Amino acid sequence: MSARAFAEKICRTLRAQGHQAYLVGGCVRDILLGREPADYDVATDATPDRVQELFPHSLAVGAKFGVIVVIDEPGSGEAEQVEVATFRSDVGYSDGRHPDKVIYTNSAEEDVKRRDFTINALLLDPETNEVLDFVGGRADLKAGIIRAIGRPAERFREDKLRMVRAVRFASRFRYAIEANTFTAIVKLAHEIHEVSAERIRDELTKLLTEGAARRGFELLDETRLLQELLPEVAAMKGVEQPPQFHPEGDVWIHTLIMIGGLKAGCSPTLAWGVLLHDVGKPPTFTPPSGPDGRIRFDEHVEVGVRMAEEICRRLRFSNDDTAQIAALVANHMRFKDAPNMKPSTLKRFVRADRFDEHLELHRLDCASSHGHLENYEFVRRFLAETPPEQVRPPRLVTGDDLIALGYRPGPPFSAVLEAVEEAQLNGKISTREEALKLVQDSFRSL
């Protein structure tokens, strides 16, 4: 059963029991825009207890706030999940995210007026396809406007993350942010720190990976959210670069062009790696000196790696994602040396975890600056023409072999094994016998 069919089935069941039930929120917005919704939500006047009574396969993940997740019955194919929310009005938001008190209501109109933006507050009757619009959402969809419901400052004080969501929706749909909504974001931008790092990280990741990252970051800058969320990225503005390598402009413009090239649905770590690849340039900027001098960014890669790691820690990235983002920053300048690398060095380079992300970052970097893709094409040809078993050949010698030769186990073992692999990757040896002879000739004692 499809997600929409399951959501409509839930509505039919609720209505058969005398309740109101509608599709609501982002799914209605996407249906009206001709897009495939990512998920479906249902709004009803049935209380959470009543919803669970009618749908035994459900989870009370948000029952405190009137939300029950209904799960498709086992055996009906891939299990779909639909959030079913009881009509409610909210009282107070002391923590800046959750209502202090929830009051259930029988009024669909009262329910939608607590939501964030007009385009996300539309209801759809699945039986008649009639759209219920109590806040002018259809007009804003038609006009291409992101407008907070009611008083924008109140909506944002209820949940400060809505400010970033306004930017994301505006960039994703290529809409404008309504003037009063925009003004409220600018005024309250400094309060975004009240939102948890994890929620900010996830919202920024969506902004980066939905196919409209450049516009999103331009809007973050215009609304003053960028300086609050990522001051290290805001610092890129006005940092000049050598025109012979970067005719496009300063570090900020270069980064905007690069994130503008990210495809919708791209890897989050690639997206963050692209955003932060030159984060070390502002603090390492050195102006040209002398008649033949040029702008320099000495050690910007090393500085950038440390800064990227700190940003990832601040936003509570996982250790694995932090390591990958830092690696992308660390390796983005290595491609220029690829044609002159020893075979062993090149093979180790392309063996990096998720190397396809490194390659794509390099392509975007070149395409967004000087436009030269020779090194990119060189590495691509190497990968296409080199059998995987030559890039990752089986080990010819192990620690057990060294012990059998009479060597005492210890730290020097790693140096021996590395020397053997180096010779193997450079094509100097290819058999176990040759490897053992190399060990005996080069390491007479450990």
Steps between C-alpha positions, in 0.01 A plus 500: 500500500635843408551766764216709362262203481584414861441860615166509320405165655569649845274793415221267388525296819486811719206643306311171520520537878354850488822702507634773278816404312707677235840480333694796631822697470790442265336212317207722395742773394697255286186347347384846392846571357498174305785356708520157659472546879778352710245397761137548599339646812140481618314746725190392690276590791547150644706502821831311513341226714225460245748483213693224675176316570410507131854418381668237720814517285605842619762674709436775753819683409341843543182423694583777746454743212216315335705306243475126435697314233280243331682210336365292213396151605759219460473301180382793289838558336750766600379649828381857454480746788268797531491761776147559626464823699202606705363850434642722772595846612824561686559709811847643571842388371734540795772280347474663157389178335224309681166642621465528877143383471295335225127554476314266266233652282238396248593786269724435202533878451631548853746217448663632183549847648765362737710371207805673353438628146186551295610260225541226764157552657269371227255214554385257232180298516608166348143410404414815304850643436370827645773720647423680828701820526454714810823702472546596135740220420375439146547865405855492641574181308383667181697818574813315615513640853615359833284668763482423870148444631367786712772706666841378375686584823256285698541206262879525523504534877302176517783326316808696393594234245207623290724791397738261327209300361365818340832541322503135393148507359566827320814361336355157427190637324669816366251710698537839664472546876212736579619838631370477859622141527843605371520794740415275795779257406755781484385632837507160672800342322720533809259272690562203268756373754212385718442216252689175559810441291356177361188669363704782346736246342214303349327810361821634348572158350159501333568848369830382353364183340164601353645648183481871587793546737635820345174690536461355848833635619443835333176524700672389820739788444226752418299405810810520726465133591828403333711711736324336795510141374827483306714808563795318344312489168380859533867599540562390138327814369746750357803270529669552164672222306771496229310590181715268286359203693166645609362738237152449650571714806552471876479190718130558572405522131710194422331301776153614390569386144622163629202428725281619215633203303392244761229273366178436689539188711879518515691356794484718813872457563582608145279805542664603826845425358429732208370773731803480731780410258643855507394591854869539591560778246368804693730452802803422277455780247822683420484798260748526213833663577763619258466553124462130425309403812160337504233421756594199710315263733790312657388188690133574431436127459641408841322792665181412312506141621516613862221752444280246321546254786401768751189592300403132480544460875294812562217363283523154655594308185581134546866404521481329160346802329747735668790287379370498143432874489847571642655261245324682216647828622843342552522345153343763277840642393666163437353450155740753348785260586327185371676479159842512671423262787685173531273205415488402868400851609231529234356160586484584869339833414218348296445238771372772733161425652216619272749625244218585261420794730861623482489478122170688476620773737808548281287519185277764657805690626654520153173568319427784743835672450757464220306229316796269440402133547821329386581355843140389548506318166841350580371343821180382330705328227724341760200356683342380177816339364652355817357166617375512860739221600790729407362787706427272797727200446492209744768519768812301409649479851337492844625537854488124535741472208742734671485294818565186295810670360625546857416865554384602846150655507495871573433850365755467213272238340279775357797665325594169340148427381467854367826468307375178343170660400684802360709277273192302402297811410793636297516178303846397626376172649195289429550165672532373854852373428610843379347661808680264740829560320448876527446465875811288548718728283376831644429413863773269626406579859214671680 
